[in-house]
Amino acid sequence: NAGVTQTPKFQVLKTGQSMTLQCAQDMNHEYMSWYRQDPGMGLRLIHYSVGAGITDQGEVPNGYNVSRSTTEDFPLRLLSAAPSQTSVYFCASSLKWRFTDTQYFGPGTRLTVL
Amino acid sequence: AQKITQTQPGMFVQEKEAVTLDCTYDTSDQSYGLFWYKQPSSGEMIFLIYQGSYDEQNATEGRYSLNFQKARKSANLVISASQLGDSAMYFCAMRTPGNQFYFGTGTSLTVIP
């Protein structure tokens, strides 16, 4: 199993540009999520999904869209990038959304918005 | 309200010694899970250990153990026999039944040869 994969690894955008961060998992996990990591702030939940066709907002959803058309894929879209979205983005997945389920993380995407 | 608190921004430990990384949490849920992750300088998040709120025994995984004190709402990570490769950021996290997963701000551990 490849686990959780993310592309790209690095990305530089100009303010106002749009882009999609890709995330895929091959573990047949129902729960997938996106986090951003900023210095001194830990990881904050952006959006999550408990299955194909179902998504919901996390702590910091503004400026981001998600969709979940398949179990495997959970892309994160930035519609109009802003410098405040400069961060490291992690995708994660778990078998289900029970409190006992461990989340496994992808390698991260480092995004810089100029 | 902050759910996970890690009060030690940085810690140092001598190689082969044990070290305790502190974590306190705040929740009104009776059911929850507590997790520790390691983030080396390469950036990936590595799962270390899990403790459920109903587990009566402290969790252990190799050199990692979790000192779970439910009444005090603390879930401290103990690393025994520290190795140079243990130098990293360590994050405490909590999962509640409401689909939320909360992280602390992390503790930077440096192992000194």
Boltz contact constraints between the chains, C-beta under 6 A:
constraints:
  - contact:
      token1: [A, 42]
      token2: [B, 103]
      max_distance: 6.0
  - contact:
      token1: [A, 42]
      token2: [B, 104]
      max_distance: 6.0
  - contact:
      token1: [A, 42]
      token2: [B, 105]
      max_distance: 6.0
  - contact:
      token1: [A, 42]
      token2: [B, 106]
      max_distance: 6.0
  - contact:
      token1: [A, 43]
      token2: [B, 103]
      max_distance: 6.0
  - contact:
      token1: [A, 97]
      token2: [B, 99]
      max_distance: 6.0
  - contact:
      token1: [A, 99]
      token2: [B, 31]
      max_distance: 6.0
  - contact:
      token1: [A, 99]
      token2: [B, 32]
      max_distance: 6.0
  - contact:
      token1: [A, 99]
      token2: [B, 33]
      max_distance: 6.0
  - contact:
      token1: [A, 99]
      token2: [B, 95]
      max_distance: 6.0
  - contact:
      token1: [A, 99]
      token2: [B, 97]
      max_distance: 6.0
  - contact:
      token1: [A, 100]
      token2: [B, 33]
      max_distance: 6.0
  - contact:
      token1: [A, 100]
      token2: [B, 52]
      max_distance: 6.0
  - contact:
      token1: [A, 102]
      token2: [B, 47]
      max_distance: 6.0
  - contact:
      token1: [A, 102]
      token2: [B, 50]
      max_distance: 6.0
  - contact:
      token1: [A, 105]
      token2: [B, 45]
      max_distance: 6.0
  - contact:
      token1: [A, 107]
      token2: [B, 44]
      max_distance: 6.0
  - contact:
      token1: [A, 108]
      token2: [B, 43]
      max_distance: 6.0
